[in-house]
Amino acid sequence: MMLPDKKFTDFIDQNGLFERNGTLLAAVSGGMDSVLMVHLLLSSGYKFAIAHCNFQLRGHEADADQAFCKQLAQQCKVPFHTINFDTQNYATANKISIQMAARDLRYQWFEQIRLQHNYTAIALAHHQNDAIETILLNLVRGTGIAGLHGILPKNGWLVRPLLFLSRQK
């Protein structure tokens, strides 16, 4: 299979997502999108580390994803960071949904790791379909014109180098 390396690097450069000589923290769930991002970062010659969150919500499946991500990092010969969260208790204590709890925990931890290890940016594997979903969600919530931008390629330290891709159904 041919990887879209050129489109990937062009998108990164055109949007000024991060410097070529920086080291990224790649957020990897173990799913298809984040694994593709790892392979693109690797084949394009970027320096990166892998970060994986285990939200302890899917039992053995979640543990298997964590083990897979660790193995992926070893294969790529890159640093690996992982953490286990008690997402259910955090959600209950903060009176928020499981999804919001997982989001809060993950972004707080990514930022902590970025600062500790001086990573240039945090790469997230969102693609165009995710952006469309975000726009629709924002419209339903009534965020008005401001909600129409969907997901930005770059938002502070967060970068989304796969936004040039859409998943064909």
Secondary structure, 3 states (H helix, E strand, C coil): CCCCHHHHHHHHHHCCCCCCCCEEEEECCCCHHHHHHHHHHHHCCCEEEEEEEECCCCHHHHHHHHHHHHHHHHHHCCCEEEEECCHHHHHHHHCCCHHHHHHHHHHHHHHHHHHHHCCCEEECCCCHHHHHHHHHHHHHHCCHHHHHHCCCCEECCEECCCCCCCCCC
